Amino acid sequence: MLVFALLQINDPDPLIWVTYYAAIACACTIAAYRPLPLVVFLALAAVTAAGVVLTLPGFIDWLLNRPTSDLWAPMSAGRMYIEHSRELLGLLIAGGFLVMADRLSRS
């Protein structure tokens, strides 16, 4: 997740994404040593869920109406579905890491 955070430095909205991925990386690090505090897990899960809800329409647009290869195309203001699709996929990966880290820390 730390690598994900570093890769977001060139993103059009880096502050949001670097902070988000760094927070997930910190949560995973904490979970490696002790159970993740429930409030931290719930806060990050809520942010992840909100991000998924906000980017889902663009992802569905890409999935149903656009060529698969567009995911690798350069972004533009007229093709926001590319940015939303990439963001949603990143959110799902990060959310998976968060859930897995939390579950493993409690076992």
N, C-alpha and C positions, 0 to 999 in steps of 0.2 A: 504494500500500500504506500510505502514511502516513495518507491519508484514512481507510482502513479501520481503522487503529489508533485514530484519534481518534473514530470512530463507535462504538467498543467501550466508551467510558467509561461509558455508561449500561447496559451489559450486566450481567446478574446475577453474572458472574465476570470482571470487567474486567481484573484483573491478568494472567490467563492470555492473554487475547486481545489486549490492547494490547501486551504483550511480544512475542507471536508475530508480529503484523503489523508491529511496529516492527523486529523482527529481519529479516523478509523485506525491508522497505524498505531497511534498512542493507545487506543483501546485494546488492540490486539497485543501490544507489548505488556500492558497491565495484566491482561487475561493470562499471559504466559506464566505469571508469578503468583497470582491470586485471583479469586473470583472477581469478575467485573462488577462494580457497584450497579445495582439495578437502575438507578436514576441515569447513569451514564449510558447504559445499554438502551433504555427507553428513549432518551433524548436523541441518540444517534439513529435509532430505528425510526423515530418520527421524522427526522430530517430526511432520511433515505426514502421513506414512504412518500413524503411531500414532493421530493424530487422526481420520484417515479410518476406520481399523478400529474405533475406539470409537464413532463416530457413524453408521456404516453401518447398523446394525440399525434405528435410528429413521428413517433416510432410506428404507429399504426398506419399513418399515411405512407411512410416509406415501405412498410411491409406489404401493404395491399396495392399500392399504386405506382411504385417506382422500381426501377431496375436494382437488383441486388448490388451491382457494381457501384451504384451511387454512394454507398457507404464509404468507399475509398476515394471518392471525388473531392476536389477542393470545396470548401464551404463558401457560400455566398448568401447575401441577404435574401435572395429569392428562393433559396433552398434550405430553409431553417430545419426541415425534417432531417437533414444530414446531422446537424449539430445535436438535435434532440435525440436522435437514434443513438449516436455515440455516447451522449451523456447518460441515457437510460441504461445502456449496456454496462457502462462503468459503475453506475449506481447498483445494479444487480450484482455485479462482481463484489463490490465493496460490502453490500448488505450480506452476501453469502459469507464473506470473511468475518464480519461482525457476529453473525449468528453462530458460525462454527467456533470462533474464539470464545464466545460466551458459554456455549455448551461444553466445550472441552475444559474450560476453567472450573466448571461446576462438577465435573465427574471425578 
